[in-house]
Amino acid sequence: MPKGNYYIPAPSNEPVLTYAPGTSERKALKAAVAEARKEEKDIPMYIGGKEVRTGNKIPMSPPYDHQHLLGHFHEGDASHVRQAIDAAMNAKQAWEDMAWEHRASIFLKAADLIAGPYRAKINAATMLAQSKNAFQAEIDAACELIDFLRFNASYMQDIYMDQPESSPGVWNRMEYRPLEGFVFAITPFNFTAIAGNLPAAPALMGNTVVWKPNYTQIYSAQVIMEVFQEAGLPDGVINLIYVDGPVAGDVVFKHPDFAGLHFTGSTGVFKHLWKTIGQNIDLYKAYPRIVGETGGKDFVVAHESANPQEVATGLIRGAFEFQGQKCSAASRAYIPSNIWKDVKNHMEAALKEISMGSPEDFSNFVNAVIDKKAFDKITAYIEQAKKDSDVEVLFGGDYDDSVGYFIEPTVLLAKDPKYTTMCEEIFGPVLTIYVYEPKDFEATLQMVDETSPYALTGAVFSKDREAVELAARKLRNAAGNFYINDKPTGAVVGQQPFGGARGSGTNDKAGAGMNLLRWVSARTIKETFVPPRNYRYPFLDKE
């Protein structure tokens, strides 16, 4: 291990607070939301530790109340991207020379700040900016981000401790060097934790980072940066910029010091970035590391032996929590005819109970989708389904954007297993179900595997162990995270490392040590204590 031999105790997952009526966390969160609504934020970029304001101010509003102004952020241009790269490169040497335990301490302190004094603030920001209810904000912005920071520090220690064997008279060691250049982190709107982890993971390993968040998440991204600064992160290690994607990409991907991309977002954008990097490969000092988690068309398959109520609950939670805007959200389901009636009845009963509205009202299970663009895309699928003869709108189907971008949880029943919404990613509260005959279980598994180009998450519900084994084998490559008798969402750091393959990304598993290995370049060092002084080997001696 470099520079020290300090032991980081194995972390445990941060406990999830309930926010039940009468609890102190509920009161604190409500107060934090109310306080944040009163103040119009003026959010700068952070380059080299300095707050940068351009005067080109972009308004921010809650998706569930788009007439309310939360404040503005200052949009940058290509010059700010260049400034951020310069700041990252200027900070690089001192940061990678810092003893690993001190880098770890900064991010461990950030975790404790989020667990304590910043918990209500970061959850409130996530509720306001991303329209998450209190529970969804808690498991994301607080618990998952805390877990990323704590577990990654432990994983870093494990990586440094992985050292080669040495023979007598020789000392072999492995040095895990940061990449030679800067890392570009592009983060999505849907998880505050991902927004924090994508720049933090490479930085922990000694890299410096240029971080570009999704515009609809900047309000909570600024809180993350505030936490990092209070934790003692040196200036220039993570530089937070708000620049249009193509503008930023045109600078970053032509820079000779570009060393890595840490990305979560759409498959189309990721493919475009990969192609751009390939076209520019001769410009770079080293082959860039490309790590990305992208789209999904996540499935649930029920076997004839499955419990109908368990299936219905898995579908309701898996498809409609956070309005179906999780990369892992259930969006297609295959239900056998023998249990379909019961599954349908249980779903109908649950959907009648579910209320939709502002996350500030803690009784609402469903809130607004992220913005007008998403609203229009999702509702276009619903409207098309209403017109098509080979699909039925079973539940929901209504929507309203007069106050916020609200779409009812919508369940479609498809007669054609290859109907559009069984194949294409929608990223909203729309679940399409296909009912199959129980005797066709194995054939249905084959269809599940071949229907979508994605392979992120999937689930099977069954009481029959042989059926579970068959599904796990047939769907081996259909999902990077596979769930048995559970919804396909809710991966926990350290328990279910997250990532998918095929069109869903590089499967480098956020929440596992293997992700951190992508941000280092190993150097093997051999030291011989008493070197030989003659070139001859014994076989050269005469008989």
N, C-alpha and C positions, 0 to 999 in steps of 0.2 A: 504493500500500500504506500502511495507517495506521501511524503511529508507528514508523518504522524501515524499513530496506531490507535486511534480513538474509536471506541465501540459505540455505534448507534443501536440502541435496543430495538428489537423487532417491533414495528408499529402495530397497532390495532385500529380497526375502522372507527371513525368518529361516530358516536351515537347520534341517531336521528331524533331531533326534538319533535314533539307531537303537535304543538300549537293548539291543543285542546282548550275549550273554554275555561277561563280562570287561571291558566298557566302564566307564569311570568314572561315566557318567550312570546306568547301571543300578544300580551300588552306591549312589550318592547317592539315587536315587529309592526304592530298597528301604529305606534307612535312614530317609528322611523319612516313608514310610508307617508303618514300625514305631514311630517316635517319635510320630506323630500318633495312632496307635491307643492309646498308653499314656496320653495326656492327655485328660481330659474337659474340653472347651471350655465356657466360659460366655460366650456371644456377645451383646454388647449391640447396640442400634441406635446409629447415629451421626447426631446432629442438631446442626447448628451447630458441628461439631467435638467435641462432647461425647459421651461414652459414656452411653447411657441404658438403664438396667435397670429393668424393671417388676415383676419377681417372678413374672410369669405365664410360667413357663418351659415350653417345648415341647421334648421330646426329639428328638435326631437320631441315626439309625442308618444304617449302610451298607445299601443295598438287597440286597446279596449276603450279609449277615450281620445280619439284623434284630434279633437278640437282643443284639448288641454296642452299647453306648452310646458315641457319639462326644462327647456333651455336650448342652447345651441352648442354645436362643436365647430371648431375651426378646420376647414378643409385645406389640405396642402396640395402641392403640385410636384413636378419632377425635381425641382430644386430641393425640396424637403426630403425626398427619397435619397438624394445624393448626400445631404447633410447627415441623415440617419446612418447611412453606410459609413461615412467618414467617422462619425462618433463611435460606431461599433468597432471599427478597425483601430481607432485610437485607444479604446478601452481594452482591447483584446489581450495585449501582453501582460498587463498587470493582473487582469482577471484570471487568465489561465495559470499565472504564476502563484496565485493565492492558494494557500494550503487547502486541500479538499474539505477538511473538517470545518473551515471557516465559510467556504461556499455553502456547505450543508447547513450551517447554523443560520445563515440568512434566510433560507427557505423554510427551515423548521420554525424560525420565529414568525415568518409570514403565516404559516399554518396556525400557530397559536393566536396570532392577532385575529385571524378569521374566526377561529373557534370562540374567541372572547369578545373584545371590544368592537370588532367590525362585523360580527355575525348578522345583527339586525340590519346594518347599513347595506351590506352586499346582497342580502336576501331582498330587502326592499327595492334596491336598484334593479334586481332581476325581475321582480314582480312588475315594476313600472315599465321597464324598457322592453321586456320580452313577453309580458302577459302570462306569467306563470303564477299558479296559485301558491299559497304558503308552503304546502308540502313539496311541490315540485321545485320551488326555489330552494328549500332547505336541503333536499337530497342532491341538488346540483351545486349551487353557488357556495354553500357552506360545506356540506359533508364530502362531496366528491373532490372538490378542490383541496380541502384539507388533506384528504387521503392521498391525492396525487403528490402533494408536496412532502408528506411524511414518508410514504412508501418509496418514492423515488430516491430520497436521501439514503434509505436503507439499501435499495437496489444498487446505488452507486458504490456504497461500501462493499457489497458482495462482489461487484465487478472488479474493484481494485484488489480484493483479496484472492481473486482467481489468478494464481501464479503458477508457472511451469515447474516441473521437477528439475533438480540440479544433481549432477554426478559429482563424485569426489574431485576437489580441486577447481570446480567451476560453480559460479553462481549465475543462474539464469533468472531473468525477471521480465515482466511484461509492463510496459508503460502505456496507459490508455490516454493518448493525447487528444486534446480538442481538435476539431477539424481545422484545416488551414484556410481560414477565411471567415465569412459571416454566414449566419443562418437566417433565412427568411421564413417567418411564421405567418400564415394566413388562416384566420380563425372564423368560425361560423357564428350565426346569431343564436343558435338554439341552446347552447350550453355555456354558461359562464365558466364552468370548470374547465372545459376544453379550451376556452379563450385564455385561461390562465396557464394551463399545462403546456400548450404548444410552444410558447416562448420559454417557459420556465425549465422544461426538461432539457433542451439543449444547453441553456445557460448553466444549469446545475453541473453539467459535465465540462464546464470551462469555456463554452462558446459564447460569443456575443451575438445579439439578435436584433433584427429589424422586424417589428410586429405590426401587421395590418389587420385590424379586426373588421368584421362586417359592420357597415354603417348603423344598422338597427341595434347593435349591441354595444356601441361606444359608451353609452351612459353607464353601464355596469363595468365595462373594460377600464374606465377611468378609476373606479374604486379599486380594482386589482392593482393598477399602477400605484395608487396611493398606498396600498398595503406593502408592496415591494419596496417603495421608498422608505417607509417607516421601519421596515425590517432591516434596512441598511444596505440595500443593493447599490453598488457603486454606479456612478453616472456613466451612461453609455453602454452598459451591459445589455439592457433591454430598451429599445427605442420605439416608442408608440407613435405611429403615424396614421393619419386619416387621408388617404389618397385613393382616387379611383383606380380600380384594379389594373386595367390596361396601361395607365400612366405609370403606376409603380412597377409593373412587370417589364415595361420597356427599359427601365433603368436597371433594375435588379438583375434581370436575366442576360444582360449584356456586360455585366461587371466581372472582371477577371477574378475577383476575390469571392464571388458567389460560391458557397461551399455546401449548402443544403437547403431543402425545402421541407417545412413541416406544415402540412395542409389538412384541413377538414372543410369539405364543401361539396359542390356538385361534381358528378362524374365528367360532364362535358368540360367544365373549367379545368379539372385536373388533367384530362387528356390533352387539352390545349397547352397547358403549362409544360407537361412532359415533352410534347412535340417541340415546343420552343426551346427548351433546355437542350434537347437533342440537336436541334439545328445550330445552336450556339456552342456546341461542345468544344470546339477548337479555341474558344475564347478563354476558357477556364484554366486555372492553375492545376486543378485536380478534378477528378470525376465527382460531380455533386451527388450527395445523398438525397434521394427523393422518397419521402415518407408521406403517404396520404390515406385518409379514410374518407370515402365518398358516399354514393347513394346506396339505396337498398330497396328491394321489393320483398319485404319480410313476410314469412309465411307461418301459418298454424295449420297443422294436419291433425285431425282427430281420428282415432281408430274406433271401431265399433264397440270396443270395451270401455271407452272413456266415460267418465262421469259428466253428464250434460251440464250440470251447474258449474263444475270446475272449468269446463271448456268455455262456457258463456262468460264467466268472470275473467278468464284469461284474455278473451277477445275484447271485452269492454275496457279493461285496464290497458291491455297491450295496444289497442287501436286508438283510444280516445284520450288517454292522459296527455297533457300538454298539446291537445288538439291534433294528435297524430304527427307532430313536428319533430319527433325523435328519429334519428337515422335507423333505429331499431324497431320502429313502430310496426305492429301487425297491420298489413294492408291487403292481404289475401288469405283466405281460409278455405279449407277443404273438409267438409263435414259429411260423415256417412249418413245415409237416409234413415237408418234405424234410430238414431238419436237426434236427428235434425229438429223434429217438432219440439222436443223438450229444450234443446239449446235455444231455439227461436223464442220460446215462451219465456225462458229465463232472461234472455237479452231484452225482450220487450219490457218485462217488468223493471229491469234495471234502468233502461233508457227513459222510462216514464218518471223515475225518481230523480234522474240527473238534472241538475239546474245549470244554466249557462249564464254568464255575465261577468262582471268585473272581478278580478282576483282580490280586490280590496274587501269584497264580501266573502268571508271565509266559507260560506255555505255553497259556493259555486265550484263544481267539479270541472267544468269546461269553461274556458275563457276565449279570448280572441286569437285569431291567427296573426302572424307577425306584421303584415303590411298589405297595402292595396294590391300590389303585384301578386302576392300569394293568394289573396282572396279571389282575385279574378281568375287565376289559373285553376284553383280548386273548384270554384263554382262552375267553370266551363265544363269540367268533367261531369258534374252533377246534372247540368242542363242537358248535356248530350245523352246521359243515361236515361233521362226522362223521355227522350225522343226515340231511343233505340228499342226494338222489339225483343232482342235477345237478352235483355236485362231488366230487372224490376227494382224500383226504389222501395225497399222494404220498410225502412225506418228513416226518419229525418228527411233531409233534402231541402230544408228551408235555410235562408240566410238573410243577413241584414247588415249593411255597412253604414247606416245613418249616424250611429254614435261610435261604434267600434267595428272591427272586422270579424263579425260573429258568423259562424257556420255551425249548424246543428250537427251532432254526431250522425253520420249517414251510413246506412248499411244497404248495400246493393246485393241482389241475388242474381247471379249470372247463369244463364242456360249454357253458354259457351265458355269452357274453361280457359280459352285464349282470348276472351273479351278484353278490350283495351285496358280496363282498370284492374284486370288480373295480371297485367304484364308491365304497365308503365308506372314509374314512381310518381306519386301525387303529392306527397308530403303535406298531408292535411287529414282532417277527421273523416276519412272515407274508407270503409272496409268493404271489400267485395267477397262474397261467399259463393262457393260452388258446391253443390250437393252431389255426392257420388254413391255408387252402390258398394256396400261393404265388401263384396267379393272382389272388387277392383282395387283393393288397398295397395297392392304392390304396383299396379299400373299407375295409380294416382301418384305414388311416390316418384315414379319415373317422370310423370308430367310436371310435378313440382320442380324437379331438378332441371328440366329443360325449358320451362316457361319464361324465365327471367335471365337477363345477363348479369344480374347481381348475385352476391353471395355473402350477405352480411349476417343477418340473424334468422333463426327459424325455430319452431317448436313442434313437438309431437305430444299429444295427450293419449295415454293408453294405460290400461291396467294389465295388459298382456305383455310380459317381458319379451317374448319372442317377437312381437310386433314392434316393440321399442328397439330391439336389436336390429331388426330388418330396416327400420326407418333410419337409425343412426348410420347404418352401412350404406344404404342407397343414397342418403343425403349427405354423405361425407364431405363433398365439395360444394354443397349448396349453401352452406352457412359457416362463417368463421366463429360464430357463437351459437351453439345449439342447446336448446332447452328441453328438458323432459318433464312433462306435467307442470309447466310454468309458462307464463307469458314470455315473449321474446325480447322484452325490454328490461332495463334496470341492472345492467352490469355494474358490479361493485369492484373498485380498485383492490387488487390483491386477491380477489376471489374469482372473478370472471374477467381476465384480461380481454380487452375489447378490440375487435377489428375483423374485417372480412376480406375475401379475395375476389377473383374474377373482376367484374366491373365495380366492386365495392371498395377497392383500394389495395394497398401493398401488404396488409395484414401484419403490421409491425407491432400490434398489440399495446395500445395505451394501457397503462396500469400494470406493466410488467417490465422486468429488467431488459428484455430483448429490445424494447424501444430505445432505451438509453444507449445500448451498444451501437445504434445507428449514428450517434452523435460523437463518437470517438474514432480515432485511427490508431490502432495498436502498433507499438514498436517493441520488438523483441530485443533484449539486451543480454549478451553473453559476456561474462567477465571470467577470464582465466587467471588464477592467482599466481601460479608459477609456470610461465610459458616455456615451451620447449626451446632448446638452443641449438638443435641439430635437425636438419631436415629429414634425416634417415629414419625409416621404419624398420622394425626387426626383420621383416620378410626379406629385406635387402641384404642381410648378413649372409656370408658364405657358409656352406656346410662345414 
